[in-house]
Amino acid sequence: MIVVEDVHTCAGTAPVQRSIASIGKRYGHNTSNLVEVMNKWMLEERRMCVLDLLHSLWSKCMDLHFRQLQEAKTEDEKGAILTKYTTKLLQESMDHALV
């Protein structure tokens, strides 16, 4: 196990990475795209008390999983090996690879 006594020293030796998102003016605080997606997905829940928030997020996840299961079951009954979503992702990957 590595023990770091001085975080600033350790952070100072780390390579600096820049992305397209880090170029330009920033107002307020920096957030990643994942944070922005989660904020949008949790828009209604952000003002709820903790138990209501957890229940609402759990319900959203269960609804999403149920819809995906239903879609997979429907495609399986038709004799398809892959769902429409998976087929679309594979097609996009193949198109991107051929470019």
Helices and strands as residue ranges (DSSP letters): H 7-13, G 20-22, H 33-41, G 45-47, H 50-77, H 84-98
